[in-house]
Every structure is written in C-alpha cells, then in structure tokens.
Amino acid sequence: MKFAVQVTVAGSGARVATLATEHGSLETPVFMPVGTRGTVRTQTLAQLTALDPPILLANTYHLGQRPGAEALTQIGGLHRWMGWPRAILTDSGGFQIFSLDGTVIDDAGAALRGPDGKATVLTPERSIAIQRAIGSDVMMVLDQCIASTQPRAHAEIAMHRTHAWAVRSLAAREGSPAALFAIVQGACFPDLRKVSADVLTSNAGFDGFAIGGLAVGESRAERQDVTELVTQLLPVDRPRYLMGVGMPIDLLEGVHRGVDMFDCILPTALAQQGIAFTSHGRIDLVRGVHRLADRPLDAACACEACARPRSYLHHLMKCKEPLGWQLLAFHNLAFYLRLMAEIRAHIRAGTFLAFYAAQRELLVRADPDNPPGRKPRVKRRRRAHARAE
C-alpha cells in the first residue's frame, strides 16, 4: 500500500490523498459502503458498479462464521467470490466482541456467541487468518471496543489489551501484502487517547491508523473533540480512518479534523426505515405528509428513486415492499459518495472552508418543507352533498 497526501487546507485538517492498493488506487477522503457478509444490503453488483465506490468494507467475524476461512481460501477470496474488482477493507471483529451479548474476554482473546447460538473464539491471530483468507487489501488489528461512557478503569484495561493484540496481529500478518491498520482506543479520556496514539505510532509496522471506540454512547461534540485530538497525534504520511461514523454531518466534521476514511451502515439501515438524505435535508418518507406528494425525492439527484414521486416511495415503505428499501439505499449511498466527491473537489479548488460552513447548516436539516412536529396544512375538499346544499 502506498499513501501520498496531495492537497491540504490552511485553517483545517482537511486533505486530499491517494491510496494505492493491490486492487486499484483511490482518492481520500473516502466513504466505504458496508458489505458485512460480502454484500452491501439490497444492492446488486450492477448497482454497486453504478455507484462506483473505490472500496468496500467487509466483516471478519461474520465471514468467518459463514462461509468460513477455509471455504474462502478454497474459493479464492472474497473479490473473486462476489465479483468485486476493487479494494476491500475488513473490520477485525472487534465491534462484535463489543456488541454481542454473552461475550467473554481475556488477554488471550474473546469467546463470542452469535445470534444463532454458535460459539466462536476470536484471537488476534485468528482474526488476521480470516482476513488473509478473505483477501483484504486493508486489514484491521483485533481491538477491544467498549462503550465510550465506561469508567476510566475499564477504558484503560481495554486500551492496554488493544495494544497487546495489535502487536500480535502484526506478527500474525507474516508475509501478507495487505496493509494493516492499528486502532487507537481510550474512550473519551484525552490522556488515554494520547497514550494509545503514542504506543501505536511508535511501531513502524503499521500502515495506517484508525480511531475506534466512537459512536458508542458519546455526544457528537465529544466525538468531534476526540477525533480532532487523535488526528493531531497521528503521522501525516499515514491514512486515518474513523470507524463506524456516521451521519453526513459526521463525515464533514471528520474531514475538517483530518480524517481520510469512513464507513457506516446508516445509508442502508436508515433506508430500511424510510429515511432519505437529500440536497435540501433529511426526509422521512413514512410520514403521512408524503402520501400524495407528487414531487421527486431530490431534484438534484438522477437516481431511480428520484425518478419516482415521493408518494410512490411512501407507498412502498408503508407496505414494507423490499423495492422501497432497495431504492432508498441506492439513493443514500449515492448521496454519501457524492458528498465525498464534492468535499475532495472543494479541497482541491481551495474552497473547502466555505463549503464546510454552508454544509454544516444543510446537512442537519430535517425536511424543511414539512418540518417534523408541525402539522401540515391541508386544503380539505367539500363533499359533493355539501356543495349541493
């Protein structure tokens, strides 16, 4: 992997860089659609090709459960299996250690029990072995993620364990050509984040660094403060990845603070709930105000969802038709990818700070034409018999 910063912004941490992988080069800042089990939910390969993301994220724990590392090795890796020709980054399974009930953790690793009841032991070595079987372009070290609101003593234990697991992950990498990123932990304690960044950056074996343990209970202001602190502690010549974050405003704020890479399930997960991100605000298509709306979802977008009236999309969501989820997921992913392209263009043009100031307002709007909480004004038609009277 090769990483080179091309353009920086005075008065901001924002930057454009190129990241070269075995499956092609990409420009950062970049958003990675989440393909947890080897598929971005609801999206066909043709749709992914149309969206044109340069990199996807897949999950080590889930792919290790099914089809399993042995099957992936025999198949020839995830790229070949799913027909994806571009880069893939794999999460290590650390979030599943945090999120699955009944997980037992010690210094050796973690014993997890999935929703199907299947027991799995995940160690740094096993995580790297699965990622190598997947054929990742960028692998992540196994880490212990905890809620950002945990007491300091818990955060310190998890941080030190993450450091030890990072060293073991690096040794397990052996001769793999894939890049390996370490993960900075420490919850919302500035001194712990400084310790974590210092320990991990002192090891020359890591190709990039991630900021973990955010979007797990803290406020947006706390998340921004931790992000800004950590990016300033990381090497300027290595990519910085903010894991699992988040809403469009979070991407914008992260770029301003020097983040290069993002992933999040929200574009597809919120689409399932009828939420769409548009150039004029976030739209909740389940709301009754859209039942007869004949206008497009977003006149600035040319996707298939925006070629239909809002009333049709509302109908699909109320009927729980899978097509509704599929259309909105494509639209939301296109919105995220377009936002990142616009950010890169403004950084290159020297206009990022003006763009940042304007988008900070736009990206948090919620349906300005029909603000939530305000009862829409509806002209009631008089009944025929009333007119006759």
N, C-alpha and C positions, 0 to 999 in steps of 0.2 A: 504494500500500500504506500502511495505517495500522497502527501498533502502539502499544498502550497497556497499561501494567502496572496490574493491578487489585489484587493482594494480594501482600505479601511476608511472609517468615517471619523473625522475630528469631532470631538464632543460626544462620542457614542462608542460603544463596544462593537457596533455592527461591522461586519466584514463579509466580503465575498472570497471564497477559496475554491480550489479544485481538489477533489479527492479521487485518486486513481485506484481502481480495484481490478481484480482478475476478470470481472465481468463488465468492464467499462468505467469510464470516468464520469463524474457528476460534479455539479456546482453546488456549493453550500452558500447560504442557509438552505436546508432541505427538509421537507416533511416526508416521513416514511409511512405509507399506509400499512396497517397491521394485518398480516396474514398469519394469524396464530397457528393454525393447523395446516398451513400450506395453501390457504385460500383467503383472500380478502372477502369477508362475508357478503354474500349476494352478488358478487361481481364475477362475471365470466372472464376468461383470459382475453377475449376480444375487447371487453370493456376496459380491463386493465391496460391493454395496449393503447386504447384510445385515450385513456387518462395520461399515459406516458410518464409514470413516475420512474426515476432512475434507480430506485432502491426500495425494497420491501423489507418488513420485519416479520420474522417467524419466531415461534417459541420453542425452546429446547425441551421443556418439561412435557408439553402436550405432544410434540412429535416423538419424543422418547417413549411416551406411553403407547401411541399408535401412529405410525406403523412400527416404531422401534428402530433403534440404531442399526441393528443387524439387517433389517429389511431395507433401510435407506442406503446402507453400504452396497447391498446386493443390487438394488435398483439403479444405483449410480448417482445418488444425491438428489436434493430437492429441486435444483434447477431443471434437471432432465425430467424428473417425475411430473412436475406441474407445468412444464413447458415454458418456464420463465428464463429469458436470456440475460437479464440484468442482475445487478448486485442484490445480495440478501444479507441483512444483519440479523443475528439471532440473540434474543434475550437468553439469559442463562438458566432461568427457572427460579431466580431469587424472589420474584414477586409472588410466585405460587407458594414458596416457603412462608411468605408473609400472609397470604390471603386464604389458604386452605385451612379449614378447621382441623384440629387434632394433630397438627404437625409437631414433631418432637425434634428439637435442635440441640446439638452439642458441637464441640470443636471439630469432630470428625466430619460432620455433615448434617443432613436433615432426613428424617423419616416422614414421608408425606402419605396421606390417604386421599385419593381423588374422589370426586363426586360419585363415581361408580363403585367405591369401596376398595379399589385396587391399591395395594401398598407399594410404595417406591422409596428407595433410599437414593438420595441425590447428594453427591460429594463434588468438590471442585473437579476431581479427575473424571468422574462420570459425566458431568456437565460438558466438559471440553470434548470428551469422546463422542458424545451425541452431536455436538456442534460440528465436529470434524466429519461425522457421517452425513450430516445434512449438507455439508459442502459450503458452509458460510463464507462470505467474503470478509465479514467483520464478526468476531466472536466477543462475547462478554464474559468476564470473570464471574464466578458464583459469588454472590454477596448476601448478607443478611439485612434485609429491609425491615424496618419497624415503623410503626405509626410515628409521625413527626411530633406528636403530642406526648410521647412516652417520657418518663423521668430521665434525668441526665444519666443516672447509673446504668439504666437499660441501654441508652444510646451509646454509651462508652463501651460496654461489652460487645454490642453488635458491630461497632466500628472496628475494634481490635480483631474480632473474628473475621470481618470482611478483609482486613489487611492480610491475615494469615491465609485465608482462602485465595486471595489474589496471587500470592506467591506460589501456592500450589497449582493454581490454574495456569500460571506462566510456565511452570515446569512440565505440566501435562501437555502443553502446546507442542512440545518437541519440534519436529521439522515442518509443521503446518505452514503453508504460505499465507494463511488468513491473518488479518490484523487481529489484535487482541486489545480490548479497552478495559482499563481498571475503573472502579466505581467509587467515587467519593461519598462517604456517609458521615453521620454526625448529627442527624435530626436538625433542629433549629438552634443548635448551640454553636455560636460563631467560633469559639476556641476549639471545639471538636472538629469542625469543618476544616479549620486551619491545620490541625494535626493530621487529619486524614489526607488532605491535599499534599502536605509536605512529605508524608511517608510514601505515598504512591508515586509522586513525581520524582522522588529520589531514585526510583528504579527505572533504568533506561530501557527495560524490555517492553514497556507498554507503548502501543502505537497511538493511543488516544485515551481520553478520559471522559467519564460520564458523571453526571450529578444525579445521584439516586436519592431515594427516601423523601421525595417531594410529591405533592398532590395526594398525600395520605393523611390529611387532617388539619394542615396548617391553613392560615388565611392566605389570600392572594398577595397581600403586602409582605407577609413573612416569606412566601415563596420567592418573590422578586428580590428581597434583601439577601436571602441565602444564595440565590443564583448569581447575583452581582458580586457577592463576596468570593464565591468559589471560582468564577471565571477569571477573576483578577489574580488568583493563586496558581492558575494552570498555565502551562507553557504556550506561548503564542504560536508555536510551529506544530501543534498537535490539534486534531479536531476535538470539539467539546460537544457533548451530547446530553441534553436534558431529557431524562427518561420519563415517559408516560404523561407528558404535559403537551397540550391540553386543549383549551378553547382557543379560537383565533386570536383573542387579545393576549393570551399567554404566549403564543408564538411570537407576536410582535414585540412584546416586552422582553422575551428571552433573547431575540436577535439584538435588541438595543443593548443588552447586557453582555453580548459576546458569545452567544450560543450558536453552534453551527448545525446541529442535527436535532430533530424532534420526531416523536411518534406518539400516537394516541388512538384509542378505539372510538373516541367520541364521534367522528364523522359518520361512522356506520351505526354505532349504538344509538345515537340520538335520532338518526333517520328512522330507526325502527319505532320510535315514539312519535314520529311526525314532525320533528324539528328540522328546519332547513336554514342554512346560513346564506344570506343574500347580500348584495351590494348596498341594500338600504336597511339592513337589520335582520335579526333572527326572527323567523316566522314559525309559529306553532300551527300546523295545518289541521290539527284535530279540533281546534276551536270552531264553534258554530258560525262565527262571522265569515268563514270561508266557504260555507255550504253552497252559496250561489255566486261566489266571486268568479267573474269571467276573465280576469286579468292574469297574465303569466306570473309564475313564481318570481322570476327575476328577469327583467327585460335586458339586462346586461349579460345574460348567460345564454348560450346557444345549445345547452344540453337537452336531452329528450324530455326531462321533467319540465323544463321551462317552455317547451313547445305545447304543453297541455295547460288548460285553465286550472286555476287553483281549486276550483270546485271539484274537478275530477280527482286531483290528488287528495283532497279532503275525503272524498267518497272512498277511495282505495284504503286510506288509513282507518276510516271508521269501520270498514268491512274487514279490516285486517288482511287485506289481499297482499301476498308477497311482492307483487309488482310494485306496490307503493313504496315498500321498504327499498327495493332494488333501485327504483328511480331516484329516490331522495338520497340514498347512499352514494350513488354515482355523482349526483349534483354536489353533495357536501365535500366529497373527495376532490372534485374539480375545483371547488371554491378554495379549499386549503392549498392545493397545488398552485392555483393561480395567484393566491396571496403571496406565496413564497417567491414565485417568479417576479411579481411586482416589487417585492422587497429587494430582490437581487438587482433588478433594473434601476431602482432608485438609488441603491448604494453605488452602483457603477456611474450613475449620472450626477452624483453629488447632491441629490435632493432628498436623501433618506430622512433627515430630521423634520422637514416639512411634511413629508408623507407620514411619518410616525405621529406627529402632532394631530393630523387630521384623522388618521385611522384609530387613534385611541378613543375618539368620540364615536366613530361609526361602528366599530366592532362590538360595542357593548349595547347598541340599540336593540330594543325588542319590539318589532312590528310597529314602527312609528305611525302607520296609517290607522292601526287598530290597537292602541296601547292596551296591554293586559290590565284588567281591573276597571276599565272604562266601558260601560255598556254601550254597544254600537247603536247609532241612530238608524232606525229602520222606518221607511215610509210604509205604512200599512194601507193596503188597498181595501176600499169599502166593498162589502159584499154586494152581490147583484141585487138581492132582495132589498137591501138598504137603499141602494140607488133608486130602485123602483118606487120606494115610499117617498 
